[in-house]
Structures are given as structure tokens and as C-alpha cells.
Amino acid sequence: MVILGVLPVEWKSTIIPLVLFSDPSMVGFFFIGALVMLEKVQGVLQYVVVTPLRSLEYLLAKVFSLTILAIAATIMITLATYGYDLNWFLLIIAVILTSSFFVFYGFIVAVRCTTLNQYFIRMIPYLLLIVLPCFSLIGFPYAWLFDIFPSVAGLKLVYGAFKGIDFLSAAAYSVYLLAANLAIARYVEKIFDRMATEGA
């Protein structure tokens, strides 16, 4: 954070969005694995089945807590290294939508693992699948095709908060990320129901 604070101003609007995307926005992807592994060992998932708590409510509690953590980290990093001169509303929306997507995405990986080490190994191809398309922001022919990846939409929103983005593009990326969250939440809910029924 100290290094970011002393960077030239013209560099900050390029580097800090990358830091915010790769750290706070993706923190849930790494944390959800540890949480799921811990609850598997403690047998928590089996108990969830016999409580009035619905699967989606349980998952949303995880998403909410990790997203709050991501928002807090984003605000602290941004204030400490960049200041106030950016679109805060867009930045928070971007972090919420991106962080929640990565939590759900991480759950898909975690549910197939039995140990934390196994999660760290298995998450690598999943992480590459969702992160590598972000290099399309460098710009090359047909780079817009990579906008289909939610991670690219999220990164463009984060960049837009610092560098500016037209309203229609921001709205389109936000709606797309919201739709991606709803779709993956539904998919993860089905996975969770099946896993809990089978005894995790």
C-alpha cells in the first residue's frame, strides 16, 4: 500500500484498479474455500439441512459477509492510495457484483474438495479461466468478445470508476454481472442441496 501511495498520479488510475480487482474483489474466491472446508470438517453442512434455513439463505449469508469485507478493503485501499476523486458509486457497485460472483464461483470449486490443500490446487485452472480473459483490456482485434466473461465486465466497471465510462456501458456491464450472479447463485444452490443431502 505504501508503494501504491508514492506512484506517479498518472500511473495510479491504471494500477490501483488492478489491485482492487485482484485483491478485495476476488478475496471471496479464496476465503470461501477455507470456510467450506472448515464447515465440512465440523459437520455444519449436515445440520443446515435439518434447520429452517434455506440453502440460498445460507449461501447469501456467506456472500454478504465476504462482500462486506471486500467493500471495506476497497474503501481503505482507495482512500490510502488514491483519494476521493473517482466515481465511488460505480466502484462500490462493481466490487459488490464482482465479489459476490467470485464467492459463488469459489463455492463451485470448494464443494468438490475434501481438504484446503486440494482446494488451492484445484482452484488454479478455475482462476486462470476467469482471470486470463481480463488481458483483453490491453486491446487487440475482437477483444470485445471476452466481455462475455463476468470477470472482464467487473474489471471494466472498476476501471470505469477511475478513468470514466459512459452510462450505457456501465449499465450494460452492471446488468450483465447481476444476471451472472443470479444464474450462478441458482446453480450453486442446486449443488449445495445435492451436497448437503449426500452428507457433504
ChimeraX commands (.cxc) that place a marker at each C-alpha (Angstrom):
marker #1 position 0.00,0.00,0.00 radius 0.5
marker #1 position 2.94,2.31,0.73 radius 0.5
marker #1 position 4.33,1.65,-2.75 radius 0.5
marker #1 position 0.96,2.46,-4.34 radius 0.5
marker #1 position 0.82,5.72,-2.44 radius 0.5
marker #1 position 4.08,7.03,-3.92 radius 0.5
marker #1 position 3.34,6.07,-7.52 radius 0.5
marker #1 position 3.02,8.92,-10.05 radius 0.5
marker #1 position -0.56,10.16,-10.32 radius 0.5
marker #1 position -0.88,9.10,-13.96 radius 0.5
marker #1 position 0.01,5.52,-13.00 radius 0.5
marker #1 position -2.38,5.23,-10.09 radius 0.5
marker #1 position -5.57,5.24,-12.18 radius 0.5
marker #1 position -4.21,2.22,-14.05 radius 0.5
marker #1 position -2.54,0.19,-11.31 radius 0.5
marker #1 position -4.92,0.75,-8.38 radius 0.5
marker #1 position -7.99,-0.62,-10.24 radius 0.5
marker #1 position -5.98,-3.79,-10.94 radius 0.5
marker #1 position -5.09,-4.08,-7.26 radius 0.5
marker #1 position -8.71,-3.57,-6.22 radius 0.5
marker #1 position -9.89,-6.17,-8.69 radius 0.5
marker #1 position -7.28,-8.77,-7.79 radius 0.5
marker #1 position -7.44,-8.29,-4.02 radius 0.5
marker #1 position -10.73,-7.07,-2.47 radius 0.5
marker #1 position -12.96,-8.10,-5.36 radius 0.5
marker #1 position -11.54,-11.64,-5.51 radius 0.5
marker #1 position -10.99,-12.17,-1.79 radius 0.5
marker #1 position -14.18,-14.21,-1.53 radius 0.5
marker #1 position -12.91,-16.72,-4.06 radius 0.5
marker #1 position -10.04,-17.62,-1.73 radius 0.5
marker #1 position -11.91,-17.34,1.57 radius 0.5
marker #1 position -14.94,-19.42,0.62 radius 0.5
marker #1 position -12.73,-22.48,0.17 radius 0.5
marker #1 position -11.43,-22.22,3.73 radius 0.5
marker #1 position -14.94,-21.68,5.09 radius 0.5
marker #1 position -16.43,-24.64,3.25 radius 0.5
marker #1 position -13.56,-26.94,4.24 radius 0.5
marker #1 position -13.90,-25.91,7.90 radius 0.5
marker #1 position -17.64,-26.49,7.90 radius 0.5
marker #1 position -17.23,-29.85,6.22 radius 0.5
marker #1 position -14.85,-30.96,8.97 radius 0.5
marker #1 position -17.16,-29.64,11.70 radius 0.5
marker #1 position -20.22,-31.25,10.13 radius 0.5
marker #1 position -22.03,-27.92,9.85 radius 0.5
marker #1 position -23.36,-28.61,6.37 radius 0.5
marker #1 position -25.31,-31.67,7.51 radius 0.5
marker #1 position -27.00,-29.63,10.24 radius 0.5
marker #1 position -28.03,-26.92,7.78 radius 0.5
marker #1 position -30.28,-29.48,6.06 radius 0.5
marker #1 position -32.43,-30.02,9.16 radius 0.5
marker #1 position -32.80,-26.33,10.07 radius 0.5
marker #1 position -35.44,-23.90,8.76 radius 0.5
marker #1 position -32.58,-22.11,7.00 radius 0.5
marker #1 position -32.88,-22.49,3.24 radius 0.5
marker #1 position -29.82,-23.30,1.16 radius 0.5
marker #1 position -29.95,-19.97,-0.65 radius 0.5
marker #1 position -30.15,-18.08,2.65 radius 0.5
marker #1 position -27.08,-19.93,3.92 radius 0.5
marker #1 position -25.17,-19.12,0.73 radius 0.5
marker #1 position -26.25,-15.48,0.71 radius 0.5
marker #1 position -25.01,-15.11,4.30 radius 0.5
marker #1 position -21.56,-16.20,3.10 radius 0.5
marker #1 position -21.74,-13.86,0.10 radius 0.5
marker #1 position -22.89,-10.93,2.23 radius 0.5
marker #1 position -20.14,-11.29,4.85 radius 0.5
marker #1 position -17.33,-11.70,2.32 radius 0.5
marker #1 position -18.65,-8.87,0.15 radius 0.5
marker #1 position -18.75,-6.52,3.14 radius 0.5
marker #1 position -15.11,-7.45,3.76 radius 0.5
marker #1 position -14.30,-6.67,0.12 radius 0.5
marker #1 position -16.05,-3.29,0.28 radius 0.5
marker #1 position -14.21,-2.31,3.47 radius 0.5
marker #1 position -10.85,-3.31,1.97 radius 0.5
marker #1 position -11.65,-1.41,-1.23 radius 0.5
marker #1 position -12.51,1.78,0.61 radius 0.5
marker #1 position -9.41,1.63,2.81 radius 0.5
marker #1 position -7.04,0.89,-0.09 radius 0.5
marker #1 position -8.56,3.57,-2.31 radius 0.5
marker #1 position -8.53,6.28,0.35 radius 0.5
marker #1 position -4.99,5.44,1.40 radius 0.5
marker #1 position -3.51,5.32,-2.08 radius 0.5
marker #1 position -5.72,7.38,-4.40 radius 0.5
marker #1 position -8.05,9.74,-2.59 radius 0.5
marker #1 position -11.62,10.80,-3.26 radius 0.5
marker #1 position -11.55,11.86,-6.92 radius 0.5
marker #1 position -13.36,8.94,-8.56 radius 0.5
marker #1 position -16.83,7.54,-9.09 radius 0.5
marker #1 position -17.41,5.92,-5.69 radius 0.5
marker #1 position -20.90,4.72,-6.51 radius 0.5
marker #1 position -19.71,2.82,-9.57 radius 0.5
marker #1 position -16.71,1.43,-7.68 radius 0.5
marker #1 position -18.86,0.04,-4.86 radius 0.5
marker #1 position -21.36,-1.44,-7.32 radius 0.5
marker #1 position -18.51,-3.05,-9.24 radius 0.5
marker #1 position -16.99,-4.54,-6.10 radius 0.5
marker #1 position -20.34,-5.86,-4.84 radius 0.5
marker #1 position -21.20,-7.55,-8.13 radius 0.5
marker #1 position -17.70,-8.87,-8.76 radius 0.5
marker #1 position -17.05,-10.05,-5.21 radius 0.5
marker #1 position -20.38,-11.88,-4.94 radius 0.5
marker #1 position -19.78,-13.61,-8.27 radius 0.5
marker #1 position -16.34,-14.81,-7.16 radius 0.5
marker #1 position -17.75,-16.15,-3.88 radius 0.5
marker #1 position -20.29,-18.25,-5.76 radius 0.5
marker #1 position -17.63,-19.27,-8.26 radius 0.5
marker #1 position -15.28,-20.31,-5.48 radius 0.5
marker #1 position -18.01,-22.43,-3.91 radius 0.5
marker #1 position -18.25,-24.46,-7.12 radius 0.5
marker #1 position -14.58,-25.33,-6.72 radius 0.5
marker #1 position -14.68,-25.88,-2.95 radius 0.5
marker #1 position -17.63,-28.24,-2.98 radius 0.5
marker #1 position -15.60,-30.82,-4.94 radius 0.5
marker #1 position -12.67,-30.73,-2.50 radius 0.5
marker #1 position -12.05,-32.53,0.77 radius 0.5
marker #1 position -9.03,-30.57,2.06 radius 0.5
marker #1 position -7.84,-26.99,1.88 radius 0.5
marker #1 position -4.68,-28.03,0.03 radius 0.5
marker #1 position -6.80,-29.77,-2.56 radius 0.5
marker #1 position -8.82,-26.59,-2.97 radius 0.5
marker #1 position -5.71,-24.49,-3.54 radius 0.5
marker #1 position -4.58,-26.90,-6.26 radius 0.5
marker #1 position -7.95,-27.25,-7.98 radius 0.5
marker #1 position -8.69,-23.55,-7.96 radius 0.5
marker #1 position -5.76,-22.77,-10.28 radius 0.5
marker #1 position -7.42,-23.76,-13.60 radius 0.5
marker #1 position -10.70,-22.19,-12.49 radius 0.5
marker #1 position -8.88,-18.99,-11.61 radius 0.5
marker #1 position -7.00,-18.91,-14.91 radius 0.5
marker #1 position -10.24,-19.48,-16.79 radius 0.5
marker #1 position -11.81,-16.39,-15.29 radius 0.5
marker #1 position -8.73,-14.13,-14.99 radius 0.5
marker #1 position -6.85,-14.64,-18.26 radius 0.5
marker #1 position -9.66,-13.09,-20.36 radius 0.5
marker #1 position -9.07,-9.85,-18.44 radius 0.5
marker #1 position -5.93,-9.35,-20.53 radius 0.5
marker #1 position -8.32,-8.42,-23.34 radius 0.5
marker #1 position -8.33,-4.93,-21.83 radius 0.5
marker #1 position -4.88,-4.48,-23.35 radius 0.5
marker #1 position -6.68,-4.19,-26.66 radius 0.5
marker #1 position -6.48,-6.40,-29.72 radius 0.5
marker #1 position -8.81,-7.36,-32.59 radius 0.5
marker #1 position -12.11,-8.86,-31.36 radius 0.5
marker #1 position -11.17,-8.21,-27.73 radius 0.5
marker #1 position -14.81,-7.27,-27.12 radius 0.5
marker #1 position -15.71,-10.97,-27.44 radius 0.5
marker #1 position -14.17,-11.51,-23.99 radius 0.5
marker #1 position -16.81,-9.24,-22.45 radius 0.5
marker #1 position -18.87,-12.40,-22.08 radius 0.5
marker #1 position -16.69,-13.27,-19.07 radius 0.5
marker #1 position -18.13,-11.71,-15.88 radius 0.5
marker #1 position -14.60,-11.01,-14.65 radius 0.5
marker #1 position -13.95,-8.77,-17.67 radius 0.5
marker #1 position -17.19,-6.88,-17.09 radius 0.5
marker #1 position -16.25,-6.41,-13.43 radius 0.5
marker #1 position -12.76,-5.16,-14.23 radius 0.5
marker #1 position -14.11,-2.70,-16.79 radius 0.5
marker #1 position -16.50,-1.30,-14.18 radius 0.5
marker #1 position -13.66,-0.89,-11.68 radius 0.5
marker #1 position -11.58,0.86,-14.31 radius 0.5
marker #1 position -14.58,2.98,-15.25 radius 0.5
marker #1 position -14.81,4.27,-11.69 radius 0.5
marker #1 position -11.30,5.70,-12.03 radius 0.5
marker #1 position -10.96,6.55,-15.71 radius 0.5
marker #1 position -14.59,7.22,-16.60 radius 0.5
marker #1 position -17.10,5.18,-18.55 radius 0.5
marker #1 position -20.25,6.11,-20.43 radius 0.5
marker #1 position -23.56,5.48,-18.72 radius 0.5
marker #1 position -24.84,2.88,-21.19 radius 0.5
marker #1 position -21.69,0.77,-20.94 radius 0.5
marker #1 position -21.70,0.95,-17.14 radius 0.5
marker #1 position -25.38,0.00,-17.05 radius 0.5
marker #1 position -24.88,-2.86,-19.50 radius 0.5
marker #1 position -21.93,-4.33,-17.58 radius 0.5
marker #1 position -23.79,-3.94,-14.28 radius 0.5
marker #1 position -26.94,-5.64,-15.56 radius 0.5
marker #1 position -24.88,-8.42,-17.10 radius 0.5
marker #1 position -22.98,-9.00,-13.85 radius 0.5
marker #1 position -26.25,-9.03,-11.92 radius 0.5
marker #1 position -27.66,-11.63,-14.32 radius 0.5
marker #1 position -24.47,-13.68,-13.99 radius 0.5
marker #1 position -24.80,-13.56,-10.21 radius 0.5
marker #1 position -28.41,-14.71,-10.32 radius 0.5
marker #1 position -27.56,-17.56,-12.68 radius 0.5
marker #1 position -24.56,-18.81,-10.73 radius 0.5
marker #1 position -26.45,-18.44,-7.42 radius 0.5
marker #1 position -29.17,-20.72,-8.74 radius 0.5
marker #1 position -26.60,-23.24,-9.95 radius 0.5
marker #1 position -24.68,-23.18,-6.65 radius 0.5
marker #1 position -27.91,-23.60,-4.70 radius 0.5
marker #1 position -28.60,-26.84,-6.58 radius 0.5
marker #1 position -25.05,-28.05,-5.93 radius 0.5
marker #1 position -25.36,-27.22,-2.24 radius 0.5
marker #1 position -28.70,-29.03,-1.92 radius 0.5
marker #1 position -27.23,-32.13,-3.54 radius 0.5
marker #1 position -24.07,-31.99,-1.42 radius 0.5
marker #1 position -25.98,-31.49,1.84 radius 0.5
marker #1 position -28.36,-34.34,1.01 radius 0.5
marker #1 position -25.44,-36.66,0.32 radius 0.5
marker #1 position -23.82,-35.66,3.61 radius 0.5
marker #1 position -21.26,-33.18,2.19 radius 0.5
marker link #1:1,2 radius 0.2
marker link #1:2,3 radius 0.2
marker link #1:3,4 radius 0.2
marker link #1:4,5 radius 0.2
marker link #1:5,6 radius 0.2
marker link #1:6,7 radius 0.2
marker link #1:7,8 radius 0.2
marker link #1:8,9 radius 0.2
marker link #1:9,10 radius 0.2
marker link #1:10,11 radius 0.2
marker link #1:11,12 radius 0.2
marker link #1:12,13 radius 0.2
marker link #1:13,14 radius 0.2
marker link #1:14,15 radius 0.2
marker link #1:15,16 radius 0.2
marker link #1:16,17 radius 0.2
marker link #1:17,18 radius 0.2
marker link #1:18,19 radius 0.2
marker link #1:19,20 radius 0.2
marker link #1:20,21 radius 0.2
marker link #1:21,22 radius 0.2
marker link #1:22,23 radius 0.2
marker link #1:23,24 radius 0.2
marker link #1:24,25 radius 0.2
marker link #1:25,26 radius 0.2
marker link #1:26,27 radius 0.2
marker link #1:27,28 radius 0.2
marker link #1:28,29 radius 0.2
marker link #1:29,30 radius 0.2
marker link #1:30,31 radius 0.2
marker link #1:31,32 radius 0.2
marker link #1:32,33 radius 0.2
marker link #1:33,34 radius 0.2
marker link #1:34,35 radius 0.2
marker link #1:35,36 radius 0.2
marker link #1:36,37 radius 0.2
marker link #1:37,38 radius 0.2
marker link #1:38,39 radius 0.2
marker link #1:39,40 radius 0.2
marker link #1:40,41 radius 0.2
marker link #1:41,42 radius 0.2
marker link #1:42,43 radius 0.2
marker link #1:43,44 radius 0.2
marker link #1:44,45 radius 0.2
marker link #1:45,46 radius 0.2
marker link #1:46,47 radius 0.2
marker link #1:47,48 radius 0.2
marker link #1:48,49 radius 0.2
marker link #1:49,50 radius 0.2
marker link #1:50,51 radius 0.2
marker link #1:51,52 radius 0.2
marker link #1:52,53 radius 0.2
marker link #1:53,54 radius 0.2
marker link #1:54,55 radius 0.2
marker link #1:55,56 radius 0.2
marker link #1:56,57 radius 0.2
marker link #1:57,58 radius 0.2
marker link #1:58,59 radius 0.2
marker link #1:59,60 radius 0.2
marker link #1:60,61 radius 0.2
marker link #1:61,62 radius 0.2
marker link #1:62,63 radius 0.2
marker link #1:63,64 radius 0.2
marker link #1:64,65 radius 0.2
marker link #1:65,66 radius 0.2
marker link #1:66,67 radius 0.2
marker link #1:67,68 radius 0.2
marker link #1:68,69 radius 0.2
marker link #1:69,70 radius 0.2
marker link #1:70,71 radius 0.2
marker link #1:71,72 radius 0.2
marker link #1:72,73 radius 0.2
marker link #1:73,74 radius 0.2
marker link #1:74,75 radius 0.2
marker link #1:75,76 radius 0.2
marker link #1:76,77 radius 0.2
marker link #1:77,78 radius 0.2
marker link #1:78,79 radius 0.2
marker link #1:79,80 radius 0.2
marker link #1:80,81 radius 0.2
marker link #1:81,82 radius 0.2
marker link #1:82,83 radius 0.2
marker link #1:83,84 radius 0.2
marker link #1:84,85 radius 0.2
marker link #1:85,86 radius 0.2
marker link #1:86,87 radius 0.2
marker link #1:87,88 radius 0.2
marker link #1:88,89 radius 0.2
marker link #1:89,90 radius 0.2
marker link #1:90,91 radius 0.2
marker link #1:91,92 radius 0.2
marker link #1:92,93 radius 0.2
marker link #1:93,94 radius 0.2
marker link #1:94,95 radius 0.2
marker link #1:95,96 radius 0.2
marker link #1:96,97 radius 0.2
marker link #1:97,98 radius 0.2
marker link #1:98,99 radius 0.2
marker link #1:99,100 radius 0.2
marker link #1:100,101 radius 0.2
marker link #1:101,102 radius 0.2
marker link #1:102,103 radius 0.2
marker link #1:103,104 radius 0.2
marker link #1:104,105 radius 0.2
marker link #1:105,106 radius 0.2
marker link #1:106,107 radius 0.2
marker link #1:107,108 radius 0.2
marker link #1:108,109 radius 0.2
marker link #1:109,110 radius 0.2
marker link #1:110,111 radius 0.2
marker link #1:111,112 radius 0.2
marker link #1:112,113 radius 0.2
marker link #1:113,114 radius 0.2
marker link #1:114,115 radius 0.2
marker link #1:115,116 radius 0.2
marker link #1:116,117 radius 0.2
marker link #1:117,118 radius 0.2
marker link #1:118,119 radius 0.2
marker link #1:119,120 radius 0.2
marker link #1:120,121 radius 0.2
marker link #1:121,122 radius 0.2
marker link #1:122,123 radius 0.2
marker link #1:123,124 radius 0.2
marker link #1:124,125 radius 0.2
marker link #1:125,126 radius 0.2
marker link #1:126,127 radius 0.2
marker link #1:127,128 radius 0.2
marker link #1:128,129 radius 0.2
marker link #1:129,130 radius 0.2
marker link #1:130,131 radius 0.2
marker link #1:131,132 radius 0.2
marker link #1:132,133 radius 0.2
marker link #1:133,134 radius 0.2
marker link #1:134,135 radius 0.2
marker link #1:135,136 radius 0.2
marker link #1:136,137 radius 0.2
marker link #1:137,138 radius 0.2
marker link #1:138,139 radius 0.2
marker link #1:139,140 radius 0.2
marker link #1:140,141 radius 0.2
marker link #1:141,142 radius 0.2
marker link #1:142,143 radius 0.2
marker link #1:143,144 radius 0.2
marker link #1:144,145 radius 0.2
marker link #1:145,146 radius 0.2
marker link #1:146,147 radius 0.2
marker link #1:147,148 radius 0.2
marker link #1:148,149 radius 0.2
marker link #1:149,150 radius 0.2
marker link #1:150,151 radius 0.2
marker link #1:151,152 radius 0.2
marker link #1:152,153 radius 0.2
marker link #1:153,154 radius 0.2
marker link #1:154,155 radius 0.2
marker link #1:155,156 radius 0.2
marker link #1:156,157 radius 0.2
marker link #1:157,158 radius 0.2
marker link #1:158,159 radius 0.2
marker link #1:159,160 radius 0.2
marker link #1:160,161 radius 0.2
marker link #1:161,162 radius 0.2
marker link #1:162,163 radius 0.2
marker link #1:163,164 radius 0.2
marker link #1:164,165 radius 0.2
marker link #1:165,166 radius 0.2
marker link #1:166,167 radius 0.2
marker link #1:167,168 radius 0.2
marker link #1:168,169 radius 0.2
marker link #1:169,170 radius 0.2
marker link #1:170,171 radius 0.2
marker link #1:171,172 radius 0.2
marker link #1:172,173 radius 0.2
marker link #1:173,174 radius 0.2
marker link #1:174,175 radius 0.2
marker link #1:175,176 radius 0.2
marker link #1:176,177 radius 0.2
marker link #1:177,178 radius 0.2
marker link #1:178,179 radius 0.2
marker link #1:179,180 radius 0.2
marker link #1:180,181 radius 0.2
marker link #1:181,182 radius 0.2
marker link #1:182,183 radius 0.2
marker link #1:183,184 radius 0.2
marker link #1:184,185 radius 0.2
marker link #1:185,186 radius 0.2
marker link #1:186,187 radius 0.2
marker link #1:187,188 radius 0.2
marker link #1:188,189 radius 0.2
marker link #1:189,190 radius 0.2
marker link #1:190,191 radius 0.2
marker link #1:191,192 radius 0.2
marker link #1:192,193 radius 0.2
marker link #1:193,194 radius 0.2
marker link #1:194,195 radius 0.2
marker link #1:195,196 radius 0.2
marker link #1:196,197 radius 0.2
marker link #1:197,198 radius 0.2
marker link #1:198,199 radius 0.2
marker link #1:199,200 radius 0.2
view
